[in-house]
Amino acid sequence: MKFISEDEINYHPDWPTAINVLRDGHSKSRCHLENSLLNEPDRFVLTRTANVADLAAGVKVAMVKPDKTRWNPPQKAEQAIFILIDHSSWTIKCIFDGVPITAWKTAADSALGSLNREAIQADLYDMVKWPKYNRKHRYKW
């Protein structure tokens, strides 16, 4: 099992690769997601599991304590890990530092959404323009 640090994560990706990986991932069958939240007044822990049949599974654990940014010295408000599980052997393949993985994924998803924006707006225009079609096929996209 390998740990992949923030330095390794930030060294390797580039935007075209990150966007293409997400485009490829979004074209696969939908993954099954489960969430768990441990919520306290000044902090919380979020656990998200994901499973893509016959491909891989993963677990993200994020701990957030917003007031840590006001500590002396200031600390990161979030810590997270992402555990990648091999689907065929059902073993842990590696553990990633979750904060930079989340940052890359969020930014790349936004970029991918911007690239697909014209197609999405055309679908929305068709739904508004044709109200009967809208009622009949409300969730076509």
PyRosetta script that sets phi, psi and omega in degrees:
from pyrosetta import init, pose_from_sequence

init()
pose = pose_from_sequence("MKFISEDEINYHPDWPTAINVLRDGHSKSRCHLENSLLNEPDRFVLTRTANVADLAAGVKVAMVKPDKTRWNPPQKAEQAIFILIDHSSWTIKCIFDGVPITAWKTAADSALGSLNREAIQADLYDMVKWPKYNRKHRYKW")
pose.set_psi(1, 139.3)
pose.set_omega(1, -176.6)
pose.set_phi(2, -119.4)
pose.set_psi(2, 144.9)
pose.set_omega(2, 172.4)
pose.set_phi(3, -102.4)
pose.set_psi(3, 129.1)
pose.set_omega(3, 179.3)
pose.set_phi(4, -109.7)
pose.set_psi(4, 115.5)
pose.set_omega(4, -171.9)
pose.set_phi(5, -84.0)
pose.set_psi(5, 170.0)
pose.set_omega(5, 176.9)
pose.set_phi(6, -57.3)
pose.set_psi(6, -42.4)
pose.set_omega(6, 180.0)
pose.set_phi(7, -61.2)
pose.set_psi(7, -43.5)
pose.set_omega(7, 178.8)
pose.set_phi(8, -65.9)
pose.set_psi(8, -40.4)
pose.set_omega(8, -179.3)
pose.set_phi(9, -64.5)
pose.set_psi(9, -45.9)
pose.set_omega(9, -177.1)
pose.set_phi(10, -74.8)
pose.set_psi(10, -18.1)
pose.set_omega(10, 179.7)
pose.set_phi(11, -77.9)
pose.set_psi(11, -38.7)
pose.set_omega(11, -169.8)
pose.set_phi(12, -86.0)
pose.set_psi(12, -45.0)
pose.set_omega(12, -170.2)
pose.set_phi(13, -72.3)
pose.set_psi(13, 156.8)
pose.set_omega(13, 167.8)
pose.set_phi(14, -134.5)
pose.set_psi(14, 162.6)
pose.set_omega(14, -173.7)
pose.set_phi(15, -61.0)
pose.set_psi(15, -47.8)
pose.set_omega(15, -179.8)
pose.set_phi(16, -58.5)
pose.set_psi(16, -40.4)
pose.set_omega(16, 179.4)
pose.set_phi(17, -66.2)
pose.set_psi(17, -46.1)
pose.set_omega(17, -179.6)
pose.set_phi(18, -60.0)
pose.set_psi(18, -43.8)
pose.set_omega(18, 179.9)
pose.set_phi(19, -66.0)
pose.set_psi(19, -43.5)
pose.set_omega(19, -179.9)
pose.set_phi(20, -65.6)
pose.set_psi(20, -37.3)
pose.set_omega(20, 177.3)
pose.set_phi(21, -62.6)
pose.set_psi(21, -44.3)
pose.set_omega(21, 179.7)
pose.set_phi(22, -68.8)
pose.set_psi(22, -39.0)
pose.set_omega(22, 176.9)
pose.set_phi(23, -58.6)
pose.set_psi(23, -45.1)
pose.set_omega(23, 178.8)
pose.set_phi(24, -63.5)
pose.set_psi(24, -43.6)
pose.set_omega(24, 179.4)
pose.set_phi(25, -62.9)
pose.set_psi(25, -40.4)
pose.set_omega(25, -179.7)
pose.set_phi(26, -70.9)
pose.set_psi(26, -17.5)
pose.set_omega(26, 179.4)
pose.set_phi(27, -84.1)
pose.set_psi(27, -12.1)
pose.set_omega(27, 179.8)
pose.set_phi(28, -80.3)
pose.set_psi(28, 175.2)
pose.set_omega(28, 177.0)
pose.set_phi(29, -62.6)
pose.set_psi(29, 150.2)
pose.set_omega(29, -178.0)
pose.set_phi(30, -62.8)
pose.set_psi(30, 144.6)
pose.set_omega(30, 178.7)
pose.set_phi(31, -88.9)
pose.set_psi(31, 157.1)
pose.set_omega(31, 175.7)
pose.set_phi(32, -90.2)
pose.set_psi(32, 124.8)
pose.set_omega(32, -178.1)
pose.set_phi(33, -115.9)
pose.set_psi(33, 143.5)
pose.set_omega(33, 171.7)
pose.set_phi(34, -135.0)
pose.set_psi(34, 140.4)
pose.set_omega(34, 179.6)
pose.set_phi(35, -122.8)
pose.set_psi(35, 150.5)
pose.set_omega(35, 173.4)
pose.set_phi(36, -140.6)
pose.set_psi(36, 135.1)
pose.set_omega(36, -178.6)
pose.set_phi(37, -128.4)
pose.set_psi(37, 124.9)
pose.set_omega(37, 171.5)
pose.set_phi(38, -105.2)
pose.set_psi(38, 107.8)
pose.set_omega(38, -171.4)
pose.set_phi(39, -113.6)
pose.set_psi(39, 122.6)
pose.set_omega(39, 173.9)
pose.set_phi(40, -119.8)
pose.set_psi(40, 164.0)
pose.set_omega(40, -174.5)
pose.set_phi(41, -54.7)
pose.set_psi(41, -37.1)
pose.set_omega(41, -174.5)
pose.set_phi(42, -116.3)
pose.set_psi(42, 11.9)
pose.set_omega(42, -178.5)
pose.set_phi(43, -169.8)
pose.set_psi(43, 162.0)
pose.set_omega(43, 174.4)
pose.set_phi(44, -152.9)
pose.set_psi(44, 161.5)
pose.set_omega(44, 175.7)
pose.set_phi(45, -125.3)
pose.set_psi(45, 125.1)
pose.set_omega(45, 176.8)
pose.set_phi(46, -111.7)
pose.set_psi(46, 130.4)
pose.set_omega(46, 174.5)
pose.set_phi(47, -119.5)
pose.set_psi(47, 127.3)
pose.set_omega(47, 177.4)
pose.set_phi(48, -126.5)
pose.set_psi(48, 126.7)
pose.set_omega(48, 174.7)
pose.set_phi(49, -109.3)
pose.set_psi(49, 145.4)
pose.set_omega(49, 179.1)
pose.set_phi(50, -137.6)
pose.set_psi(50, 140.8)
pose.set_omega(50, 178.2)
pose.set_phi(51, -138.1)
pose.set_psi(51, 122.8)
pose.set_omega(51, 173.6)
pose.set_phi(52, -107.8)
pose.set_psi(52, 113.9)
pose.set_omega(52, -174.1)
pose.set_phi(53, -50.1)
pose.set_psi(53, 132.0)
pose.set_omega(53, 176.7)
pose.set_phi(54, 62.4)
pose.set_psi(54, 15.7)
pose.set_omega(54, 178.5)
pose.set_phi(55, -124.8)
pose.set_psi(55, -68.9)
pose.set_omega(55, -177.5)
pose.set_phi(56, -164.8)
pose.set_psi(56, 167.2)
pose.set_omega(56, 174.0)
pose.set_phi(57, -135.2)
pose.set_psi(57, 161.9)
pose.set_omega(57, 179.2)
pose.set_phi(58, -156.9)
pose.set_psi(58, 162.0)
pose.set_omega(58, 177.7)
pose.set_phi(59, -134.7)
pose.set_psi(59, 128.3)
pose.set_omega(59, 173.2)
pose.set_phi(60, -112.3)
pose.set_psi(60, 130.5)
pose.set_omega(60, 176.0)
pose.set_phi(61, -120.7)
pose.set_psi(61, 121.9)
pose.set_omega(61, 180.0)
pose.set_phi(62, -124.6)
pose.set_psi(62, 129.7)
pose.set_omega(62, 175.9)
pose.set_phi(63, -111.2)
pose.set_psi(63, 127.3)
pose.set_omega(63, -177.8)
pose.set_phi(64, -127.1)
pose.set_psi(64, 129.3)
pose.set_omega(64, 175.8)
pose.set_phi(65, -137.7)
pose.set_psi(65, 90.2)
pose.set_omega(65, -171.5)
pose.set_phi(66, -54.7)
pose.set_psi(66, -34.5)
pose.set_omega(66, -175.6)
pose.set_phi(67, -72.7)
pose.set_psi(67, -6.9)
pose.set_omega(67, 178.6)
pose.set_phi(68, -62.5)
pose.set_psi(68, -22.9)
pose.set_omega(68, 178.9)
pose.set_phi(69, -70.5)
pose.set_psi(69, -15.7)
pose.set_omega(69, 178.6)
pose.set_phi(70, -97.8)
pose.set_psi(70, -1.1)
pose.set_omega(70, 178.9)
pose.set_phi(71, -68.4)
pose.set_psi(71, 164.4)
pose.set_omega(71, 176.8)
pose.set_phi(72, -119.8)
pose.set_psi(72, 107.7)
pose.set_omega(72, -1.1)
pose.set_phi(73, -75.9)
pose.set_psi(73, 156.5)
pose.set_omega(73, 179.8)
pose.set_phi(74, -60.3)
pose.set_psi(74, 146.2)
pose.set_omega(74, 178.8)
pose.set_phi(75, -120.8)
pose.set_psi(75, 160.5)
pose.set_omega(75, 174.0)
pose.set_phi(76, -63.2)
pose.set_psi(76, 139.1)
pose.set_omega(76, 179.1)
pose.set_phi(77, -76.0)
pose.set_psi(77, -23.5)
pose.set_omega(77, -177.3)
pose.set_phi(78, -124.3)
pose.set_psi(78, 140.5)
pose.set_omega(78, 168.3)
pose.set_phi(79, -129.4)
pose.set_psi(79, 143.6)
pose.set_omega(79, -178.6)
pose.set_phi(80, -155.3)
pose.set_psi(80, 156.1)
pose.set_omega(80, 171.1)
pose.set_phi(81, -134.0)
pose.set_psi(81, 153.3)
pose.set_omega(81, 173.7)
pose.set_phi(82, -125.9)
pose.set_psi(82, 125.2)
pose.set_omega(82, -178.6)
pose.set_phi(83, -105.1)
pose.set_psi(83, 120.4)
pose.set_omega(83, 178.2)
pose.set_phi(84, -96.5)
pose.set_psi(84, 127.2)
pose.set_omega(84, -176.1)
pose.set_phi(85, -113.5)
pose.set_psi(85, 128.9)
pose.set_omega(85, 175.9)
pose.set_phi(86, -71.5)
pose.set_psi(86, 125.8)
pose.set_omega(86, -174.1)
pose.set_phi(87, -70.6)
pose.set_psi(87, -36.4)
pose.set_omega(87, -176.0)
pose.set_phi(88, -74.1)
pose.set_psi(88, -41.0)
pose.set_omega(88, -178.7)
pose.set_phi(89, -96.6)
pose.set_psi(89, -12.2)
pose.set_omega(89, -178.0)
pose.set_phi(90, 54.9)
pose.set_psi(90, 46.0)
pose.set_omega(90, 177.0)
pose.set_phi(91, -124.3)
pose.set_psi(91, 157.3)
pose.set_omega(91, 177.4)
pose.set_phi(92, -73.2)
pose.set_psi(92, 124.0)
pose.set_omega(92, 178.1)
pose.set_phi(93, -86.6)
pose.set_psi(93, -46.6)
pose.set_omega(93, 178.9)
pose.set_phi(94, -162.8)
pose.set_psi(94, 165.8)
pose.set_omega(94, 177.2)
pose.set_phi(95, -122.4)
pose.set_psi(95, 127.1)
pose.set_omega(95, -179.7)
pose.set_phi(96, -105.2)
pose.set_psi(96, 149.0)
pose.set_omega(96, 165.9)
pose.set_phi(97, -65.8)
pose.set_psi(97, 118.9)
pose.set_omega(97, -170.6)
pose.set_phi(98, -76.9)
pose.set_psi(98, -24.5)
pose.set_omega(98, -177.1)
pose.set_phi(99, -66.0)
pose.set_psi(99, -51.0)
pose.set_omega(99, 179.0)
pose.set_phi(100, -69.0)
pose.set_psi(100, -31.6)
pose.set_omega(100, 176.3)
pose.set_phi(101, -61.1)
pose.set_psi(101, -43.9)
pose.set_omega(101, 179.4)
pose.set_phi(102, -63.7)
pose.set_psi(102, -42.3)
pose.set_omega(102, -179.9)
pose.set_phi(103, -62.3)
pose.set_psi(103, -47.3)
pose.set_omega(103, 178.5)
pose.set_phi(104, -62.1)
pose.set_psi(104, -44.7)
pose.set_omega(104, -177.2)
pose.set_phi(105, -65.1)
pose.set_psi(105, -44.4)
pose.set_omega(105, -179.1)
pose.set_phi(106, -62.0)
pose.set_psi(106, -47.2)
pose.set_omega(106, -179.3)
pose.set_phi(107, -66.0)
pose.set_psi(107, -42.7)
pose.set_omega(107, -179.3)
pose.set_phi(108, -68.0)
pose.set_psi(108, -37.5)
pose.set_omega(108, 175.6)
pose.set_phi(109, -62.6)
pose.set_psi(109, -39.5)
pose.set_omega(109, 177.1)
pose.set_phi(110, -63.8)
pose.set_psi(110, -42.9)
pose.set_omega(110, 178.8)
pose.set_phi(111, -64.2)
pose.set_psi(111, -43.2)
pose.set_omega(111, 178.9)
pose.set_phi(112, -62.8)
pose.set_psi(112, -41.8)
pose.set_omega(112, 176.6)
pose.set_phi(113, -61.6)
pose.set_psi(113, -39.2)
pose.set_omega(113, 177.6)
pose.set_phi(114, -65.3)
pose.set_psi(114, -38.9)
pose.set_omega(114, 178.9)
pose.set_phi(115, -65.5)
pose.set_psi(115, -31.3)
pose.set_omega(115, -178.3)
pose.set_phi(116, -94.9)
pose.set_psi(116, 4.2)
pose.set_omega(116, -172.6)
pose.set_phi(117, -60.0)
pose.set_psi(117, -43.0)
pose.set_omega(117, -177.9)
pose.set_phi(118, -62.2)
pose.set_psi(118, -41.7)
pose.set_omega(118, 179.1)
pose.set_phi(119, -64.4)
pose.set_psi(119, -41.1)
pose.set_omega(119, 180.0)
pose.set_phi(120, -66.1)
pose.set_psi(120, -43.1)
pose.set_omega(120, -180.0)
pose.set_phi(121, -64.5)
pose.set_psi(121, -36.2)
pose.set_omega(121, 177.3)
pose.set_phi(122, -62.6)
pose.set_psi(122, -42.3)
pose.set_omega(122, 177.1)
pose.set_phi(123, -62.9)
pose.set_psi(123, -42.9)
pose.set_omega(123, 179.5)
pose.set_phi(124, -64.4)
pose.set_psi(124, -40.3)
pose.set_omega(124, 178.8)
pose.set_phi(125, -60.9)
pose.set_psi(125, -44.4)
pose.set_omega(125, 178.5)
pose.set_phi(126, -61.4)
pose.set_psi(126, -38.9)
pose.set_omega(126, -178.7)
pose.set_phi(127, -68.1)
pose.set_psi(127, -37.3)
pose.set_omega(127, 179.9)
pose.set_phi(128, -75.9)
pose.set_psi(128, -40.2)
pose.set_omega(128, -176.3)
pose.set_phi(129, -65.9)
pose.set_psi(129, -33.5)
pose.set_omega(129, -176.2)
pose.set_phi(130, -117.2)
pose.set_psi(130, 81.6)
pose.set_omega(130, -174.7)
pose.set_phi(131, -58.5)
pose.set_psi(131, -36.6)
pose.set_omega(131, 178.9)
pose.set_phi(132, -64.5)
pose.set_psi(132, -41.8)
pose.set_omega(132, 178.0)
pose.set_phi(133, -63.4)
pose.set_psi(133, -39.1)
pose.set_omega(133, -179.8)
pose.set_phi(134, -59.5)
pose.set_psi(134, -45.9)
pose.set_omega(134, -179.4)
pose.set_phi(135, -66.2)
pose.set_psi(135, -38.9)
pose.set_omega(135, -174.9)
pose.set_phi(136, -76.6)
pose.set_psi(136, -36.2)
pose.set_omega(136, -174.9)
pose.set_phi(137, -127.0)
pose.set_psi(137, 50.3)
pose.set_omega(137, -172.6)
pose.set_phi(138, -54.3)
pose.set_psi(138, -36.9)
pose.set_omega(138, -173.1)
pose.set_phi(139, -111.3)
pose.set_psi(139, 38.4)
pose.set_omega(139, -175.0)
pose.set_phi(140, -64.6)
pose.set_psi(140, -28.7)
pose.set_omega(140, -177.8)
pose.set_phi(141, -107.9)
pose.dump_pdb("model.pdb")
